[in-house]
Structures are given as structure tokens and as C-alpha cells.
């Protein structure tokens, strides 16, 4: 598989829901761990099933997989991340402020903005916090379905611009005194995401026109925020063992037609077929 040749530190798997991103990401993590590398497998999908793949509960903490030396996993749960984020902000002032002011702070941190930023903070830490995650040779991201992934990956650039410009309401980022910390963390995350020597994008699809069109849209949108290059993985091609019945011939013909009409932007990328 070409996408596994000389892999950088960060590998992102994205694509339409149901195409096998989790399976390919998990197989990649196993392959890298089998090479003697220290690997962290991360899911940013609210409906993550990484734990089901390995038959154990993972959750929002780094969990070593006893059956696979060198491999650990983490599932970023948006609601848990938001609760922890709120507590980090509220705990220092609990007991110091009047109850009505404290209630106002909590209410201001109860919206979707806080949930998004909390998940984003964990995500950027994986990219930029060498003190915590520098021990890993590779961090493999099993990302959320495409729409969520685009928003997640756009945040480093958009929030860096937000902070640099000093515009908008920064309340969901916490105390103003923390903005310098956020600025440096977000800038480091952008630098990692847009550096092909450190980050590899793997676009996973089925051999179907709609699935390939979806990853082309993803690829072009990521290009706009500075993430260039990548690999295409077509997953689940009908095997020869399926036989030669009318139905299997029809499926193979459909798959062949989809691959022959590969979208132009994707045709320039290395292709692996599973």
C-alpha cells in the first residue's frame, strides 16, 4: 500500500460515512505498531466504534491496548470534552464569585461553541503538545464523517485568524489571559496540518461515483486551508471469490465504471485499492 510507505507522524483518514475509514485507520495503526513504532489511534467521530473494533472500552482517555504492544487509542467525546473544559474554567472561581455571576459563566459555556472549542482544544493538543504526545512516533486519526472533519480541520486557521485580528466574542475560549496560550497552540496545529512532511491525508472511498465525488470535495476544501497532497484508498472492491453471477458482474461493471471516471482532482493522487 503506497499510503503506508514512509509514513509521516500524523495520518488523517477521511471520507463519506460508511466507507470503512475506521477499518482502514485501525489496520494502519496495527501495521505501524507491528513495525515497532509507538502509535496513538484517535477517533474524533462522536459515533466512534474504534472500541468495538478492538473489543474494549476506550473513551476519552489514552488507553493502551494490551493485545497490541506499542498501540494506544483515544476517543474524543465532544460532550465529555465540553464538561471538562467548563470545569477547568469554572473551578478556579467557584467559591470566589457570587452564585449569580457563577451561574452566568456556566450559562455562557453551555452552547455549541464551547463543545466545538473543547473538542478542538483536545485535537490541537495532539498535534502541538510535544510534552504530552511527543512520545508517539505516529498519531493516526480516524476522523468524523466528512462534514464534521472539514469543520474540525478548518478551525485551526479560522481561530488563529480570529485571535490575531482580535475580533468577535472570545468568551467561549475562556479567560482573556489564556489567549496567548491558545494563539501559540493553534498556530502550531496549523503548521503541523499544512506540512506534508508531518501530515498525510488519506481519502477513503468506495468504488462508487457518489463516494468518489465526496472525497474530491473534501480534498478541494482541504486544499483551500493549506492541506495539499494526499492518497486515495478505494476500499471494499468486490473480490474474485464473489463468483461470476449476473449480480456480481453488474457490481464489477459499476465499480469499474466509477474508477474509470475518477474525478480529475483525485486522478493526480496515488491510488490504493483494497
Secondary structure as UniProt FT lines:
FT   HELIX           2..4
FT   TURN            5..6
FT   STRAND          10..14
FT   TURN            17..18
FT   HELIX           21..34
FT   TURN            35..36
FT   STRAND          39..43
FT   TURN            46..47
FT   HELIX           50..54
FT   STRAND          63..64
FT   TURN            66..67
FT   TURN            69..70
FT   STRAND          71..75
FT   HELIX           78..91
FT   TURN            92..96
FT   HELIX           99..108
FT   HELIX           112..128
FT   HELIX           130..133
FT   TURN            134..135
FT   STRAND          138..142
FT   HELIX           146..165
FT   HELIX           170..173
FT   HELIX           176..178
FT   HELIX           179..193
FT   TURN            196..198
FT   STRAND          199..205
FT   HELIX           209..224
FT   TURN            225..226
FT   STRAND          231..234
FT   HELIX           240..242
FT   HELIX           246..260
FT   HELIX           264..267
FT   STRAND          270..273
//
